[in-house]
Amino acid sequence: MRLFLLFLLLWLLSFPIFSGDIYCKETPKSEILSKNLANQTSTRVLLPIYIRLQALQPGSVVLWEAVPQNFSDYVGTVDVRDLAILVSSNAQTINLSRDGVGNLWVAINYTFVEGDYISSLMWVSSETVNENLAIPTFVSFPQSYPPNVTSFLNSGRKLPVENETIKEIALNNKTQNMIDTVQNVLNFVNETQEYDRATVELLMSGSLNTTNILDFFEDPLKVMETQSSICIERSLYAATILRAAGVPARTLTDIRLRTWIQVWLPGCGWVDAEAECAPQRNQARTLFPRSLSVYAPWVIENSSDAAFPFTWLPQTSMRVANLTFSDVELFDINEYRTVLSELIDAELFRKDPTKFSFPLVFKPETVYAAVTQEGSNLTFSLLKENENASKMLTLGESNSITLGDLVVSFKPIRQENFLILQDFAVGEVWKFDVRFLVPIVGVPIVAVAVWLYWKKRKHGR
């Protein structure tokens, strides 16, 4: 009898109270993401930008991260949509602002203890609208440059234009033709620099400790001495020589953390050029002009000072834990309590929802979300295979939307052309399960059986 009662009790306790799994606790798999990205059939692609830092000391910082924007130059035009910027839950405040050259930055204030992580995940939709790789064969150096271009001839941090050795290299590669000058400088850099694989591996390994990410990279004088560099170092080196030769130049970094340069040509404007030498010498590469492809520029360099797509102030010691989306087991949707989303035109979204929505949940398959605008109406939508659900939003109040077993809740606040979704949470809809009755009915039965068994033994004595 004792064994029977024990077995019955264990059997009752083994029943779950609620049915189903909690979606938000499922870890996304890298192969799922890779498959989703690879299945893009048009020129518009969905791309992740992932930053994960670990604090090596307690304190507070403001993480500044560039937000990709629409981009156009002589070479081509890229249409960029910032579908979602997911910010980890220990963020205190979030603000958007533009710098002097038009870059959009999100400033996130974090407070943490030693060992805490801070992270952000951007989902960017990008499409190259047009490309023009035809440039003149001859362009003379102008007598003067437009006021908004002259600053790109100046020295700056990691741009030692006035260095005598840099000036000498520039003079040796300069001709009367700006086109030839650019090509000469690019060839010189490409031929004299080796690919620094060790630096790339350290940057991407998750073991880099630093107080300033830009200081991790060598300046052009060190690059010139070692003749070894990675793309951002080589681009700064080439831009410095070009400026010394009288060619306005600046650097750009895309969402793959690849950096290249732009040169300004009279009658053309800004033209993309490649300063990165191939890791293998036998890999041919067109250096000038450079194709934009579908990858959106993440940040454009300041007029005189070098810039990287993210930084933090004050200069607290941080471990750069992850800069790619390969380590996706770190991703948990409910670690990101704030989401910023660019408002997408509702008509554009209706034409092809899959191109203007971002992945949200990864079990059993990816669920997509989008924030759209039609007039003054703002709508949040969820999409999953042939299912979809939409809800018109009320600003400043808690909103929730359900799709199947999934419920998403948040409080929307508008800032510029973005919607900030505060208190963002993903969970499972509560569903009644008949199995819920088993412990409710079974426990009293067990209790009665135990009482009868106890009473029988008592009277039997």
BAZA-404160 format. One record per atom (N, C-alpha, C): residue in one letter; x, z, y. Coordinates in steps of 0.05 Angstrom, whole numbers, plus 5000, padded with zeros to 4 digits. Each point is the difference from the previous one (the first is absolute). Layout:
N
AXZY;...
//
This chain:
461
M501750004976;M498350005024;M501750005025;R502250155000;R501850025023;R501249725006;L500949874978;L501349745003;L498049805011;F497550024991;F497949815009;F499550045030;L499750255009;L499550055028;L502349915017;L502550044991;L502349925015;L500149695003;F499449864978;F500049715000;F497849905019;L497750124999;L497849925018;L500750035029;L501350225007;L500850065028;L502049795009;L502049954984;L502049805008;L498849725003;W498149944983;W498749745001;W498549975026;L498650215009;L498549995025;L501949975024;L502250154999;L501949995023;L501449735002;S500049854979;S501449745000;S498449785015;F497550055006;F498449805014;F500650005030;P500549775012;P500449995029;P497450055015;I500250125023;I497650055015;I499049755014;F502049845010;F499349755013;F501149774984;S498649775001;S500949764985;S501849845018;G501749834987;G501749815014;G502550135009;D501849835011;D502650095010;D499949995030;I501750165013;I500350005029;I501849775007;Y499049805014;Y501649765007;Y502550085016;C499750175020;C502250055018;C502350134987;K499850114977;K502250134987;K501649824982;E499049754998;E501549814982;E502449895014;T502249994987;T502449895011;T500049694998;P500549865022;P500049714999;P502549904984;K499849794986;K502149894985;K501249765014;S502749985000;S501449795014;S499249734990;E499449984974;E499349744989;E497349915010;I498250195006;I497449925011;I500349895028;L501650135017;L500549905027;L501449734999;S502049974983;S501449754999;S498249784992;K498250054981;K498149804992;K498149925022;N499150205015;N498149955022;N501449835022;L502550065006;L501449855021;L500749724990;A500649974975;A500849744989;A497549824998;N497650114999;N497649844996;N499049875026;Q501450065023;Q499249885025;Q500349704998;T497949855005;T500149714996;T500449845027;S499650135022;S500249865026;S502650095014;T500449905024;T502350085015;T499850275012;R497550115001;R499750285010;R500650194977;V501750195005;V500850194978;V499650295010;L499650174981;L499750295005;L502750134993;L501150145019;L502750114996;L500150305008;P501450164984;P500350295006;P502650065016;I499850195018;I502450115013;I499950304995;Y502050104986;Y500050274990;Y502450165011;I499550235011;I502250175010;I499450284989;R502050124987;R499750274989;R502650155006;L499850215016;L502350175007;L499650284990;Q502250144994;Q499950284992;Q501650175019;A498850205011;A501350185019;A502150174986;L502450005011;L502250174989;L500350265015;Q498250045019;Q500050255015;Q497250035012;P499150255006;P497450035012;P500049915029;G497649925010;G499849935028;G497749815005;S500149865023;S498049815008;S501349755010;V498949774994;V501149755010;V497649825008;V500749805017;V498149785005;V501249764986;L498649894980;L500949764986;L498949765016;W501849835010;W499249765013;W500349764981;E497849864996;E500049774982;E498849765013;A501349774999;A499049765012;A497649904984;V498049895013;V497749894988;V500149695003;P500149854978;P500249715002;P497749885017;Q500749805015;Q498049875018;Q500149704997;N498049865011;N500049715001;N502649915014;F501149784990;F502649925010;F500249705003;S501149905022;S500349725004;S502649945015;D501449794990;D502449915014;D500249694996;Y502249885008;Y500349724997;Y499849914971;V501050164982;V500049934971;V497350014988;G498350195007;G497450014987;G498450235011;T497650044988;T498150215007;T499150144975;V500150275001;V499150164978;V497650175009;D497849984985;D497650165005;D500150254983;V500050235013;V500450264987;V497550175004;R499150124979;R497850205001;R501050264988;D499850225015;D500850264990;D497550134988;L499749964974;L497550084986;L499850304997;A502350134995;A499950294997;A502750125003;I500150235014;I502550165002;I499250274990;L500950074975;L499350254988;L502250205007;V499350235011;V501950205009;V499650254984;S502350124991;S499850234983;S498750245014;S499050184983;S498150215010;S501350215018;N502750025001;N501250205017;N500549905028;A498749775007;A500249905028;A498250175018;Q501050065024;Q498550165019;Q498549835020;T501449815012;T498749825020;T501049724995;I498549805009;I500749724997;I499349855026;N501949845010;N499549855024;N501249724998;L498749805013;L501049735001;L501049945028;S502249855002;S501149935027;S501749754997;R500449865023;R501749765000;R502550065017;D502249884991;D502550035015;D500349775020;G502349995013;G500449815022;G500149714992;V500449944974;V500149724992;V497649934982;G498050175000;G497549944987;G499650094971;N502050144989;N499650114973;N498050225000;L498350004980;L498050224997;L501250214981;W499950255008;W501150224984;W497850214995;V500150114976;V498350234994;V501950254999;A499250205016;A501650255002;A498550214985;I501250114979;I498750204982;I501550265002;N498750215008;N501350265003;N499650164974;Y502350084988;Y500050154975;Y501250285004;T498950204986;T501350264998;T500350054970;F502450114992;F500550024971;F502050234995;V500250074975;V502150184990;V502049844984;E502250124994;E502149864985;E498949904973;G500449754994;G499149894975;G497449845002;D498550045022;D497549855004;D500649705003;Y498049844992;Y500249715004;Y498249925023;I500849805015;I498349865019;I500049714992;S497849875002;S499949724991;S497849855013;S500349735000;S497949825010;S500049754983;L497649894997;L499749754985;L498349815016;M501249775009;M498649805014;M499249774982;W497649915002;W499149754987;W499649795021;V501649794999;V500149795020;V499149744987;S498249865013;S499249734992;S501449805018;S501549814989;S501649825016;S499749714991;E500049825020;E499749724994;E501649845021;T501749814991;T501349825018;T498149785007;V499349995026;V498049815009;V501249725003;N502449995012;N501449745002;N503050045002;E501549804994;E502950015001;E501149745012;N502150035016;N501349785012;N503050044998;L501349864982;L502950044996;L501649785014;A498849845017;A501449795014;A501050115027;I502749995004;I501250085025;I501749775011;P500549995026;P501749785010;P502850024989;T501449785000;T502850004991;T501950085022;F499149995025;F501850085022;F498450145021;V500950245008;V498850155021;V502350125018;S500049935025;S502150095018;S499550295008;F502150155006;F499850275010;F498849985028;P497950155006;P498749995027;P501750155021;Q499549935025;Q501350145022;Q499150305001;S497550044994;S498850275000;S497850024980;Y499350254993;Y497950064980;Y497650135014;P497749984988;P497650145011;P500650305000;P498850155019;P500450295002;P499550154974;N497949914985;N499450144975;N501849944977;V502049825005;V501949924979;V502850115005;T500750045025;T502750085007;T500950264987;S498150194996;S500850254987;S501049974972;F499449774987;F500949954973;F502849894999;L501450015023;L502849935002;L501850255003;N498750235003;N501450255008;N501150144975;S502050185006;S500950194979;S497950214996;G500250144977;G498250214994;G501050164976;R498450194992;R500750154976;R500349824976;K502350014987;K500749824978;K500149715007;L500449945026;L500349735010;L502250005021;P502550024991;P502350025019;P500949735011;V498349885017;V500549735010;V502649985016;E500850225013;E502349995018;E502650054985;N500050054974;N502450044985;N501849755001;E502650035005;E501849775003;E500249834975;T500150124977;T500149854975;T497549844996;I497750125006;I497449864998;I500049765019;K501050045024;K500149795020;K501749774990;E502250064988;E501949804990;E498649844977;I498750134982;I498549864978;I497949825012;A498650105021;A497949845013;A501249755013;L502250035013;L501349785014;L500949784980;N501050094977;N501049824980;N497849834987;N497550115001;N497849864987;N498149875020;K500550025026;K498349895020;K500749725006;T497949835004;T500349725009;T498149965023;Q499849765011;Q498249945021;Q497149984990;N499749984974;N497449974987;N499150274989;M497850115009;M499050264990;M499449984970;I499049774991;I499449974971;I502550034984;D502149865007;D502550024985;D501150285002;T499850135023;T501050275003;T498750204981;V497349974998;V498550184982;V500949954971;Q500149754993;Q500849934972;Q502950094994;N501849985020;N502850084996;N500150304995;V498550165016;V500150294998;V498850084973;L497849884993;L498750074974;L501949944977;N501249775001;N501949924978;N502450194999;F501050085024;F502250195001;F499350264987;V497750115007;V499150264989;V499549974970;N498749784992;N499449964972;N502549974983;E502149875011;E502449954985;E501950244999;T499850185020;T501950225001;T498950264989;Q497450014993;Q498850244991;Q499249994971;E500750214986;E499150044972;E497550164999;Y498549964979;Y497550154996;Y500650294990;D499150205015;D500650284994;D497850114982;R500349944975;R497950094981;R499850304998;A502250145002;A500050294997;A498350145022;T500149895024;T498450115022;T497149964995;V499349764991;V497249944994;V498950194978;E501650044979;E499250174978;E499650295009;L501850095018;L499750275011;L497550035016;L499449805017;L497750015017;L497450004984;M500049864978;M497549974984;M499950204977;S502150164995;S500150174977;S498450255002;G499350085024;G498650265004;G501950245002;S502649955003;S501950225002;S501450015027;L499149845019;L501349995027;L499050245016;N501950165010;N499450225018;N501149935027;T498450035021;T500949925027;T498250145020;T501050025025;T498450105022;T499149785018;N501149764996;N499249775016;N500449754983;I497949864994;I500149774982;I501749775011;L500049965027;L501549795012;L503050064998;D500850255001;D502850084998;D501149954973;F498349964980;F500949944973;F501449734999;F499249825018;F501049735000;F502549985017;E502049844992;E502549975015;E499549825024;D501550065022;D499849835024;D501849754996;P499749805017;P501449744997;P503050034999;L501250195014;L502950034999;L501050094973;K498550184987;K500750094973;K499549774980;V497849855004;V499449774982;V502249805002;M501049955025;M502149815004;M502650094986;E500550265000;E502450114987;E499849994969;T497750074989;T499850024971;T499349734987;Q498849825016;Q499049744990;Q498150034977;S498450215002;S498050064979;S497550125015;S497649904993;S497750085015;S497449934985;I497850125009;I497449924991;I498549865022;C497549914996;C498749825018;C499850115029;I499250265003;I499750105027;I502750025014;E502150084986;E502650025012;E501149725008;R499649814982;R500949735005;R498449875023;S497450065002;S498449895022;S500950115026;L500550265001;L501050125025;L502749885008;Y501749964980;Y502649885005;Y499749715012;A498349844987;A499649735010;A498750005028;A498150185004;A498750015027;A501950085021;T501950184994;T502050095019;T501849765008;I501049854981;I501749775005;I498549795017;L497549954992;L498449805014;L499650085029;R499450255005;R499750105028;R502649965015;A502250074988;A502649965013;A500649715006;A498849824984;A500349715005;A498049895020;G498250175010;G498149915020;G497449914988;V499550064974;V497449924987;V498350254997;P497750025013;P498350234997;P499250034971;A500250244989;A499550054972;A498850284996;R498350024980;R498850264992;R499650004970;T499450234989;T499650024971;T497050064994;L499249934976;L497350064990;L500350114972;T498250184992;T500050114973;T497249954988;D499949904976;D497349954988;D499350224981;I497649984988;I498950214984;I501550034973;R501849824994;R501750034976;R502650145007;L500350105025;L502450125010;L502349805002;R499449755003;R501949795005;R500249965030;T502449975011;T500449965028;T501349735005;W499049865021;W501249755008;W500150005031;I500849775012;I500349995029;I498349785011;Q499650025027;Q498949785015;Q501849945024;V500149745006;V501549915024;V498149865019;W500550035026;W498349875019;W501249745010;L498549784998;L501049745008;L498249895022;P501249895022;P498449885021;P498249784989;G497550005008;G498149794991;G498850074973;C501050194986;C499050084974;C498950285000;G501550185011;G499350294998;G501550124977;W498850204987;W501450154979;W499949844974;V502349974987;V500249854975;V501350184979;D498950014976;D501150174979;D502549894988;A501950184993;A502549914988;A500850224980;E501449914979;E500850184978;E502950075002;A500550265001;A502750105001;A500950124973;E498150024981;E500750144975;E501249804981;C502450064991;C501349834980;C498850054973;A500049804983;A498950034973;A501750194983;P498850174984;P501650184982;P501949844982;Q499249764993;Q501849834984;Q500849765017;R502649945000;R501049795018;R498849724994;N499149964975;N499049744993;N497149965007;Q498850205013;Q497249985007;Q499849875028;A499249755001;A499849865026;A497750125016;R500350015026;R497950115017;R500149875027;T497649925010;T499849895027;T500150235020;L502050005017;L500350225019;L498449975026;F499649745008;F498849965027;F498749735001;P497449995006;P498250235005;P499050124974;R499150245001;R499250154976;R496949984998;S499149964975;S497149994995;S498950285001;L497650035012;L498750265002;L498850084973;S499249804984;S498650054975;S497450165006;V499250184982;V497550155004;V500650295008;Y502550075003;Y500750285005;Y499950075030;A498550215006;A499650075027;A502350165011;P500949935025;P502050185012;P498950285004;W501750194994;W499250285002;W500650115027;V502349935011;V500850095026;V502049805013;I499849975026;I501949835015;I501950205015;E502549935001;E501950175014;E499450045029;N500650235010;N499850055029;N501949815014;S499649965026;S501549805015;S503050044999;S501050254999;S502950044999;S500950194978;D498250174990;D500750194980;D498849924973;A501650054979;A499049944973;A497750184993;A498249904983;A497750164992;A499549964970;F499050204986;F499349984972;F497050054998;P498749904980;P497050034999;P499050294999;F501650194994;F499150285001;F502350185007;T499350235012;T501950205006;T498550265004;W501550235003;W498650255004;W501650175021;L498650155015;L501250175021;L498650274999;P501550225003;P502950015003;P501549934974;Q502649985002;Q501649904978;Q500350214978;T497850054986;T500050194977;T501149864975;S501450164984;S501149884975;S497849934981;M500049754991;M497949894982;M501349854977;R498750004977;R500749834978;R498249765000;V501149775001;V498449754999;V499349964971;A497750114992;A499350024972;A499049734989;N498749845016;N498949754989;N499449815023;L500949754997;L499449795020;L498849754986;T499250034975;T498749784986;T497650114986;F498449824989;F497650084986;F500449994970;S502550014991;S500550004971;S499550274987;D500350215016;D499750274989;D497250105006;V498049854990;V497250055008;V498850244986;E501550124981;E498850254989;E499950225020;L501449975023;L499850195022;L497449985015;F498549784996;F497749955016;F497550144989;D498750155018;D497450134993;D498349975025;I497849874998;I498449935023;I499250255016;N499550224987;N499250245014;N502350165012;E502449904999;E502250115016;E500149885028;Y498249815005;Y499949865026;Y497450065013;R499950205017;R497550095011;R499249865026;T501749825009;T499449845024;T500649704995;V498249835008;V500449714996;V499449875027;L501949835009;L499649835023;L499449724991;S497949875010;S499349744992;S499349825024;E501349775000;E499349805021;E497149904996;L498549975021;L497349904998;L500049704994;I498949924978;I499949724992;I497349885009;D500149765011;D497649865008;D498249974975;A497550075003;A498150004977;A499649724989;E499949805017;E499549734990;E502549904984;L502450075010;L502449934986;L500150144973;F499150254999;F500050154975;F498049884980;R497749915010;R497949904982;R500949734987;K501749855014;K500949744989;K501750044975;D501750215000;D501650064977;D500950295000;P498350184990;P500550295001;P502650084987;T500949864979;T502450084985;T502549985017;K500049835021;K502349965016;K500350205023;F497950155004;F500050195023;F499150284992;S500750074975;S499550274990;S502450114986;F500250264999;F502450134989;F499350174975;P501950024981;P499550164976;P499850295006;L498250134987;L499550285005;L500250184975;V498849914978;V499950164976;V501149834977;F501350124981;F501449854980;F499150064971;K497550094996;K499050054973;K497049955000;P499049864980;P501549864979;P501249735011;E499049915023;E501249775013;E500050065030;T501449835015;T500350055029;T497349975014;V499350195017;V497749985018;V501149945027;Y498749815015;Y501049925026;Y498150105022;A501250055023;A498550105023;A500649845025;A498250005019;A500449865025;A498450135022;V501049985025;V498550095024;V499649755017;T497549945006;T499349765015;T498450065025;Q500149815019;Q498650045025;Q498349755006;E497550055008;E498249785009;E498550105025;G500949905023;G499050115025;G501050295003;S498250185004;S500750295002;S499750144974;N499149864979;N499550124974;N502650004983;L500650234989;L502350034982;L499050064972;T501249874980;T499150024973;T502350064981;F499750184981;F501950054979;F498949894974;S501649844986;S499149874975;S501950064977;L498850024976;L501550034975;L499349774982;L502049894986;L499649774983;L501450054973;K498649934978;K501150034974;K498849794982;E501649804992;E499049774984;E497549895013;N497750014987;N497649885011;N498350215015;E501050245002;E498550215014;E501150035028;N498250095019;N500950065027;N498050195012;A501050155020;A498250185015;A501150025028;S498250025020;S500750015028;S498450215014;K501250115022;K498650205016;K500849975029;M498049995017;M500650005029;M500950285008;L502250015016;L501250255006;L499050135025;T500150265000;T499450165024;T502650145009;L500949945024;L502650115009;L499850305005;G502150144993;G500250295005;G498550184981;E498749884980;E498550154981;E500949944971;S499550174981;S500749954973;S498349784988;N501449804988;N498649784987;N500949994971;S498249914983;S500749964972;S498749754989;I501349884980;I499049754988;I500550024970;T498149904984;T500250024971;T499949724988;L501749964980;L500049764984;L500450084971;G497849974984;G500150094973;G500650294998;D502250074986;D500750294997;D501850105022;L500649835020;L502050075020;L498650065026;V501050215013;V499050075027;V502450045018;V499949885024;V502150025020;V498750135025;S501450205011;S499050145024;S502150025021;F499350005026;F501950025022;F498550035026;K501450075021;K498950015027;K501549795017;P498549795010;P501349785015;P500350065030;I502449945010;I500550025029;I501449745009;R499149885022;R501149755009;R502450045018;Q502149844996;Q502450005018;Q501049715002;E499949885024;E500649725004;E498349834981;N501349814987;N498549844981;N500250114971;F500550254999;F500350134973;F497850224998;L499350054975;L498350224994;L501650214984;I500050245010;I501450224985;I498050144983;L500450004974;L498250144981;L501250274993;Q499050215013;Q501050274995;Q498650124976;D501450214989;D498950154977;D499249804977;F501749804996;F499449794980;F500350124972;A497949954984;A500050114973;A498649814981;V501149984976;V498849844979;V499450174976;G497649984989;G499250174978;G498049864982;E499050154981;E498149894981;E497250115007;V498049824998;V497350095005;V499250194977;W498750225008;W499050194979;W497849864985;K500250004973;K498049894983;K499150204979;F497350024997;F499050184979;F500749894973;D501050174982;D500749924973;D498450194981;V498749874981;V498450164981;V501850214985;R502549934998;R501850194987;R500350265016;F499249995026;F500050245016;F498150214989;L497949914986;L498050194989;L501150144975;V502049884987;V501050134976;V501050285004;P501950055019;P500850275004;P497850185011;I498149885017;I497950175011;I498250104978;V499349824981;V498350084977;V501650154979;G502549904996;G501550114977;G501050285005;V500850075024;V501150265006;V498050224993;P497549985010;P498050214992;P499750024970;I500049774986;I499750014971;I502350154987;V502449955009;V502450144990;V499750305006;A499150055026;A499750285007;A498050154982;V497749874995;V498050124982;V501150034972;A501449804990;A501250024973;A501950234999;V501750035020;V501950225000;V498550275001;W497950015017;W498550255002;W498750074973;L498749804986;L498850054974;L502050094980;Y502449865001;Y502150074981;Y501050295005;W500350065025;W500950285007;W497950204992;K497449935004;K497850194994;K499850044970;K500349784985;K499950024971;K502150174988;R502549975012;R502250164990;R499550295007;K498950055023;K499550285009;K498050144982;H497849864993;H498050124983;H500950014971;G501949834993;G500950004973;G501850234994;R501050145020;R501850224996;R498650254991;
//
